[in-house]
Amino acid sequence: MSRTTAHRAALAAALVAPLLTPLWAAAPAHAHGAPTDPVSRVVACSPQGGERAGSAACRAAVAANGGPFTAWDNLRVANVGGRDRQRIPDGKLCSGGLPAYRGLDLARADWPATRVAPGGTLPMTYVSTIPHTGTFRVYLTKPGYAPAQPLSWSDLPERPLAEVRDPALTDGAYHFRVTLPSDRTGRHVLYTVWQNSSTPDTYYSCSDVEFPEARKPASAPPNVRDQDDGAKNDDGAKNDDEAAAPERTASPRASDTAAPAPSTPAAVAPEPASTPAARTTAAASSGPSAPLLAGGALGVLVLTGGAALVMRLRRR
């Protein structure tokens, strides 16, 4: 049986038909595998990826790769021995630095992703063709991870989110659970490292996951005190206008401007104590009062009449 047939049989065994277990024995004598839940990029973009394989990200990955990801379960690097950060370069974590899988390193925000819940327990399924002992280390990108940037080791914490040693192989896959942190939103990468202990190989895979976006807080209602102050300011401005308007348009009343007797010096009658301050100011700045004008006019008439009488007496 060809290697391609063995790959297809392994995926079908994990996802559809566990009775195909005898086909795994025909595979090469190495542990092979990749995560199917949450789905890894290499599985989603493989010929067995179904609708996911037709996504824009997968089409771009295959084009950049120069060929399909037929060997979806063979993304492995030999003799790493736990020195992952020294052996796998930044920006090439998803491909393990292998040219045959370089399309998986494309920095995109539209990879097929699995929706997950913050703070929840996530069941993981890791398909394998041959059972082998080893340890799974699962990492999750840090808060603030930018999916449109190449994945680097600095995007992952030093310690894994979970570490599982020698889980049982059931129905063609390893099953285990990880608890997700509660402080993630948006898109992230679940990075799985499977270090074999029965072979010199280490497997690497990227599974894209999507947390709910953070909800924007509802806009707070205006402060009640601010509303009151605004109402007072508005009313105050209105009252000022109403107080100023009479000074601009009103004229003294006849009762206020009655002329005194000719022998009485002209004087300004005092304003009532209840007169508003603004009105008093306006009256002071608008010129002489009406009583003063009337008294002055009467004086002029008296002087004019006296002068005319003197002139007539001299002519006689």
Contacts in CASP RR format, 6 or more apart in sequence:
PFRMAT RR
TARGET T0000
AUTHOR 0000-0000-0000
METHOD contacts of the structure
MODEL  1
MSRTTAHRAALAAALVAPLLTPLWAAAPAHAHGAPTDPVSRVVACSPQGG
ERAGSAACRAAVAANGGPFTAWDNLRVANVGGRDRQRIPDGKLCSGGLPA
YRGLDLARADWPATRVAPGGTLPMTYVSTIPHTGTFRVYLTKPGYAPAQP
LSWSDLPERPLAEVRDPALTDGAYHFRVTLPSDRTGRHVLYTVWQNSSTP
DTYYSCSDVEFPEARKPASAPPNVRDQDDGAKNDDGAKNDDEAAAPERTA
SPRASDTAAPAPSTPAAVAPEPASTPAARTTAAASSGPSAPLLAGGALGV
LVLTGGAALVMRLRRR
1 9 0 8 1.000
1 23 0 8 1.000
1 26 0 8 1.000
3 27 0 8 1.000
3 28 0 8 1.000
3 71 0 8 1.000
3 74 0 8 1.000
4 70 0 8 1.000
4 71 0 8 1.000
5 23 0 8 1.000
6 23 0 8 1.000
6 24 0 8 1.000
6 26 0 8 1.000
6 27 0 8 1.000
6 28 0 8 1.000
6 129 0 8 1.000
7 32 0 8 1.000
7 46 0 8 1.000
7 48 0 8 1.000
7 70 0 8 1.000
7 71 0 8 1.000
7 72 0 8 1.000
7 73 0 8 1.000
7 74 0 8 1.000
7 129 0 8 1.000
8 47 0 8 1.000
8 48 0 8 1.000
9 20 0 8 1.000
9 23 0 8 1.000
9 24 0 8 1.000
10 23 0 8 1.000
10 24 0 8 1.000
10 27 0 8 1.000
10 32 0 8 1.000
10 33 0 8 1.000
10 73 0 8 1.000
10 127 0 8 1.000
10 128 0 8 1.000
10 129 0 8 1.000
10 172 0 8 1.000
11 36 0 8 1.000
11 43 0 8 1.000
11 46 0 8 1.000
11 48 0 8 1.000
11 72 0 8 1.000
11 73 0 8 1.000
11 127 0 8 1.000
12 20 0 8 1.000
12 48 0 8 1.000
13 19 0 8 1.000
13 20 0 8 1.000
13 21 0 8 1.000
13 23 0 8 1.000
13 24 0 8 1.000
13 127 0 8 1.000
13 171 0 8 1.000
13 172 0 8 1.000
14 36 0 8 1.000
14 125 0 8 1.000
14 127 0 8 1.000
14 171 0 8 1.000
14 172 0 8 1.000
14 173 0 8 1.000
15 36 0 8 1.000
15 127 0 8 1.000
18 171 0 8 1.000
18 172 0 8 1.000
21 172 0 8 1.000
24 129 0 8 1.000
24 130 0 8 1.000
24 172 0 8 1.000
27 129 0 8 1.000
27 130 0 8 1.000
29 130 0 8 1.000
30 76 0 8 1.000
30 130 0 8 1.000
30 199 0 8 1.000
30 201 0 8 1.000
31 128 0 8 1.000
31 129 0 8 1.000
31 130 0 8 1.000
31 131 0 8 1.000
31 132 0 8 1.000
31 194 0 8 1.000
31 196 0 8 1.000
31 198 0 8 1.000
31 199 0 8 1.000
31 201 0 8 1.000
31 203 0 8 1.000
32 73 0 8 1.000
32 74 0 8 1.000
32 76 0 8 1.000
32 128 0 8 1.000
32 129 0 8 1.000
32 130 0 8 1.000
33 72 0 8 1.000
33 73 0 8 1.000
33 74 0 8 1.000
33 126 0 8 1.000
33 127 0 8 1.000
33 128 0 8 1.000
33 129 0 8 1.000
33 194 0 8 1.000
33 203 0 8 1.000
34 40 0 8 1.000
34 42 0 8 1.000
34 43 0 8 1.000
34 72 0 8 1.000
34 73 0 8 1.000
34 75 0 8 1.000
34 126 0 8 1.000
34 127 0 8 1.000
34 203 0 8 1.000
34 205 0 8 1.000
35 43 0 8 1.000
35 124 0 8 1.000
35 125 0 8 1.000
35 126 0 8 1.000
35 127 0 8 1.000
35 190 0 8 1.000
35 192 0 8 1.000
35 205 0 8 1.000
35 207 0 8 1.000
36 43 0 8 1.000
36 125 0 8 1.000
36 126 0 8 1.000
36 127 0 8 1.000
36 173 0 8 1.000
37 114 0 8 1.000
37 123 0 8 1.000
37 124 0 8 1.000
37 125 0 8 1.000
38 113 0 8 1.000
38 114 0 8 1.000
38 116 0 8 1.000
38 122 0 8 1.000
38 124 0 8 1.000
38 190 0 8 1.000
38 207 0 8 1.000
38 208 0 8 1.000
38 209 0 8 1.000
39 52 0 8 1.000
39 112 0 8 1.000
39 114 0 8 1.000
39 207 0 8 1.000
40 192 0 8 1.000
40 205 0 8 1.000
40 206 0 8 1.000
40 207 0 8 1.000
41 58 0 8 1.000
41 61 0 8 1.000
41 94 0 8 1.000
41 104 0 8 1.000
41 111 0 8 1.000
41 112 0 8 1.000
41 205 0 8 1.000
41 206 0 8 1.000
41 207 0 8 1.000
41 208 0 8 1.000
42 69 0 8 1.000
42 72 0 8 1.000
42 75 0 8 1.000
42 101 0 8 1.000
42 104 0 8 1.000
42 205 0 8 1.000
43 49 0 8 1.000
43 72 0 8 1.000
43 127 0 8 1.000
44 52 0 8 1.000
44 53 0 8 1.000
44 55 0 8 1.000
44 58 0 8 1.000
44 111 0 8 1.000
44 112 0 8 1.000
45 52 0 8 1.000
45 53 0 8 1.000
45 55 0 8 1.000
45 57 0 8 1.000
45 58 0 8 1.000
45 61 0 8 1.000
45 62 0 8 1.000
45 69 0 8 1.000
45 104 0 8 1.000
45 112 0 8 1.000
46 53 0 8 1.000
46 68 0 8 1.000
46 69 0 8 1.000
46 70 0 8 1.000
46 72 0 8 1.000
47 53 0 8 1.000
47 68 0 8 1.000
47 69 0 8 1.000
47 70 0 8 1.000
48 72 0 8 1.000
52 58 0 8 1.000
52 112 0 8 1.000
55 110 0 8 1.000
55 111 0 8 1.000
55 112 0 8 1.000
56 110 0 8 1.000
57 106 0 8 1.000
57 108 0 8 1.000
57 110 0 8 1.000
57 111 0 8 1.000
57 112 0 8 1.000
58 111 0 8 1.000
58 112 0 8 1.000
60 103 0 8 1.000
60 106 0 8 1.000
60 108 0 8 1.000
61 69 0 8 1.000
61 103 0 8 1.000
61 104 0 8 1.000
61 106 0 8 1.000
62 68 0 8 1.000
62 69 0 8 1.000
62 103 0 8 1.000
64 102 0 8 1.000
64 103 0 8 1.000
64 106 0 8 1.000
65 100 0 8 1.000
65 101 0 8 1.000
65 102 0 8 1.000
65 103 0 8 1.000
65 104 0 8 1.000
69 101 0 8 1.000
69 104 0 8 1.000
71 100 0 8 1.000
73 127 0 8 1.000
73 128 0 8 1.000
73 129 0 8 1.000
75 95 0 8 1.000
75 96 0 8 1.000
75 98 0 8 1.000
75 101 0 8 1.000
75 203 0 8 1.000
75 204 0 8 1.000
75 205 0 8 1.000
76 201 0 8 1.000
76 202 0 8 1.000
76 203 0 8 1.000
76 204 0 8 1.000
77 87 0 8 1.000
77 88 0 8 1.000
77 96 0 8 1.000
77 97 0 8 1.000
77 98 0 8 1.000
77 201 0 8 1.000
77 202 0 8 1.000
77 204 0 8 1.000
78 200 0 8 1.000
78 201 0 8 1.000
78 202 0 8 1.000
79 200 0 8 1.000
80 87 0 8 1.000
80 88 0 8 1.000
80 195 0 8 1.000
80 202 0 8 1.000
81 195 0 8 1.000
81 200 0 8 1.000
81 202 0 8 1.000
82 195 0 8 1.000
82 202 0 8 1.000
84 193 0 8 1.000
84 202 0 8 1.000
84 204 0 8 1.000
85 153 0 8 1.000
88 96 0 8 1.000
88 97 0 8 1.000
88 153 0 8 1.000
88 204 0 8 1.000
89 97 0 8 1.000
90 150 0 8 1.000
90 151 0 8 1.000
90 152 0 8 1.000
90 153 0 8 1.000
90 154 0 8 1.000
91 105 0 8 1.000
91 150 0 8 1.000
91 151 0 8 1.000
91 152 0 8 1.000
92 102 0 8 1.000
92 105 0 8 1.000
93 105 0 8 1.000
93 151 0 8 1.000
93 152 0 8 1.000
93 153 0 8 1.000
93 191 0 8 1.000
93 204 0 8 1.000
93 206 0 8 1.000
94 101 0 8 1.000
94 104 0 8 1.000
94 105 0 8 1.000
94 151 0 8 1.000
94 189 0 8 1.000
94 204 0 8 1.000
94 205 0 8 1.000
94 206 0 8 1.000
95 101 0 8 1.000
95 102 0 8 1.000
95 103 0 8 1.000
95 104 0 8 1.000
95 105 0 8 1.000
95 204 0 8 1.000
96 204 0 8 1.000
97 105 0 8 1.000
104 206 0 8 1.000
105 150 0 8 1.000
105 151 0 8 1.000
107 147 0 8 1.000
107 148 0 8 1.000
107 149 0 8 1.000
107 150 0 8 1.000
107 151 0 8 1.000
108 147 0 8 1.000
108 148 0 8 1.000
109 147 0 8 1.000
109 148 0 8 1.000
109 187 0 8 1.000
111 147 0 8 1.000
111 208 0 8 1.000
112 208 0 8 1.000
113 187 0 8 1.000
113 208 0 8 1.000
113 209 0 8 1.000
113 210 0 8 1.000
114 207 0 8 1.000
114 208 0 8 1.000
114 209 0 8 1.000
114 210 0 8 1.000
115 209 0 8 1.000
115 210 0 8 1.000
116 122 0 8 1.000
116 180 0 8 1.000
116 209 0 8 1.000
116 210 0 8 1.000
116 211 0 8 1.000
117 180 0 8 1.000
117 211 0 8 1.000
117 212 0 8 1.000
118 180 0 8 1.000
118 181 0 8 1.000
118 182 0 8 1.000
118 183 0 8 1.000
118 184 0 8 1.000
118 185 0 8 1.000
118 211 0 8 1.000
118 212 0 8 1.000
119 179 0 8 1.000
119 180 0 8 1.000
119 181 0 8 1.000
119 182 0 8 1.000
120 179 0 8 1.000
120 180 0 8 1.000
120 182 0 8 1.000
121 177 0 8 1.000
121 178 0 8 1.000
121 179 0 8 1.000
121 180 0 8 1.000
122 177 0 8 1.000
122 178 0 8 1.000
122 179 0 8 1.000
122 180 0 8 1.000
123 175 0 8 1.000
123 176 0 8 1.000
123 177 0 8 1.000
124 138 0 8 1.000
124 175 0 8 1.000
124 176 0 8 1.000
124 177 0 8 1.000
124 178 0 8 1.000
124 192 0 8 1.000
125 173 0 8 1.000
125 174 0 8 1.000
125 175 0 8 1.000
126 136 0 8 1.000
126 173 0 8 1.000
126 174 0 8 1.000
126 175 0 8 1.000
126 176 0 8 1.000
126 192 0 8 1.000
126 194 0 8 1.000
127 172 0 8 1.000
127 173 0 8 1.000
128 169 0 8 1.000
128 172 0 8 1.000
128 173 0 8 1.000
128 174 0 8 1.000
131 169 0 8 1.000
132 196 0 8 1.000
132 197 0 8 1.000
132 198 0 8 1.000
132 199 0 8 1.000
133 166 0 8 1.000
133 196 0 8 1.000
133 197 0 8 1.000
133 198 0 8 1.000
134 165 0 8 1.000
134 166 0 8 1.000
134 194 0 8 1.000
134 195 0 8 1.000
134 196 0 8 1.000
134 197 0 8 1.000
134 198 0 8 1.000
135 163 0 8 1.000
135 164 0 8 1.000
135 165 0 8 1.000
135 166 0 8 1.000
135 194 0 8 1.000
135 195 0 8 1.000
135 197 0 8 1.000
136 162 0 8 1.000
136 163 0 8 1.000
136 164 0 8 1.000
136 165 0 8 1.000
136 167 0 8 1.000
136 174 0 8 1.000
136 176 0 8 1.000
136 192 0 8 1.000
136 193 0 8 1.000
136 194 0 8 1.000
137 160 0 8 1.000
137 162 0 8 1.000
137 163 0 8 1.000
137 192 0 8 1.000
137 193 0 8 1.000
137 194 0 8 1.000
137 195 0 8 1.000
138 160 0 8 1.000
138 161 0 8 1.000
138 162 0 8 1.000
138 163 0 8 1.000
138 164 0 8 1.000
138 178 0 8 1.000
138 190 0 8 1.000
138 191 0 8 1.000
138 192 0 8 1.000
138 193 0 8 1.000
139 156 0 8 1.000
139 157 0 8 1.000
139 160 0 8 1.000
139 161 0 8 1.000
139 190 0 8 1.000
139 191 0 8 1.000
139 192 0 8 1.000
139 193 0 8 1.000
140 156 0 8 1.000
140 157 0 8 1.000
140 161 0 8 1.000
140 180 0 8 1.000
140 181 0 8 1.000
140 184 0 8 1.000
140 188 0 8 1.000
140 189 0 8 1.000
140 190 0 8 1.000
140 191 0 8 1.000
140 209 0 8 1.000
141 151 0 8 1.000
141 155 0 8 1.000
141 156 0 8 1.000
141 188 0 8 1.000
141 189 0 8 1.000
141 191 0 8 1.000
142 155 0 8 1.000
142 156 0 8 1.000
142 157 0 8 1.000
143 183 0 8 1.000
143 184 0 8 1.000
145 155 0 8 1.000
145 187 0 8 1.000
145 188 0 8 1.000
145 189 0 8 1.000
147 187 0 8 1.000
147 188 0 8 1.000
147 189 0 8 1.000
147 208 0 8 1.000
151 189 0 8 1.000
151 191 0 8 1.000
151 206 0 8 1.000
155 189 0 8 1.000
156 191 0 8 1.000
160 193 0 8 1.000
161 178 0 8 1.000
161 179 0 8 1.000
161 180 0 8 1.000
161 181 0 8 1.000
161 190 0 8 1.000
162 176 0 8 1.000
162 177 0 8 1.000
162 178 0 8 1.000
162 179 0 8 1.000
164 176 0 8 1.000
166 197 0 8 1.000
167 174 0 8 1.000
167 175 0 8 1.000
167 176 0 8 1.000
168 174 0 8 1.000
168 175 0 8 1.000
184 211 0 8 1.000
185 211 0 8 1.000
185 212 0 8 1.000
185 213 0 8 1.000
185 214 0 8 1.000
186 210 0 8 1.000
186 211 0 8 1.000
186 212 0 8 1.000
186 213 0 8 1.000
187 208 0 8 1.000
187 209 0 8 1.000
187 210 0 8 1.000
187 211 0 8 1.000
188 208 0 8 1.000
188 209 0 8 1.000
188 210 0 8 1.000
188 211 0 8 1.000
189 206 0 8 1.000
189 207 0 8 1.000
189 208 0 8 1.000
189 209 0 8 1.000
190 206 0 8 1.000
190 207 0 8 1.000
190 208 0 8 1.000
190 209 0 8 1.000
191 204 0 8 1.000
191 205 0 8 1.000
191 206 0 8 1.000
191 207 0 8 1.000
192 203 0 8 1.000
192 204 0 8 1.000
192 205 0 8 1.000
192 207 0 8 1.000
193 202 0 8 1.000
193 203 0 8 1.000
193 204 0 8 1.000
194 202 0 8 1.000
194 203 0 8 1.000
194 205 0 8 1.000
195 202 0 8 1.000
196 202 0 8 1.000
196 203 0 8 1.000
240 278 0 8 1.000
243 276 0 8 1.000
243 278 0 8 1.000
243 279 0 8 1.000
244 278 0 8 1.000
244 282 0 8 1.000
246 279 0 8 1.000
247 278 0 8 1.000
247 279 0 8 1.000
247 282 0 8 1.000
247 283 0 8 1.000
247 286 0 8 1.000
252 289 0 8 1.000
252 290 0 8 1.000
256 269 0 8 1.000
256 290 0 8 1.000
256 291 0 8 1.000
257 289 0 8 1.000
257 290 0 8 1.000
257 291 0 8 1.000
257 294 0 8 1.000
258 291 0 8 1.000
259 291 0 8 1.000
259 294 0 8 1.000
259 295 0 8 1.000
259 298 0 8 1.000
260 266 0 8 1.000
260 267 0 8 1.000
260 291 0 8 1.000
260 295 0 8 1.000
262 298 0 8 1.000
262 299 0 8 1.000
262 302 0 8 1.000
266 291 0 8 1.000
266 292 0 8 1.000
266 294 0 8 1.000
266 295 0 8 1.000
266 296 0 8 1.000
267 291 0 8 1.000
267 292 0 8 1.000
268 289 0 8 1.000
268 291 0 8 1.000
268 292 0 8 1.000
269 289 0 8 1.000
269 291 0 8 1.000
271 279 0 8 1.000
271 280 0 8 1.000
271 283 0 8 1.000
283 289 0 8 1.000
END
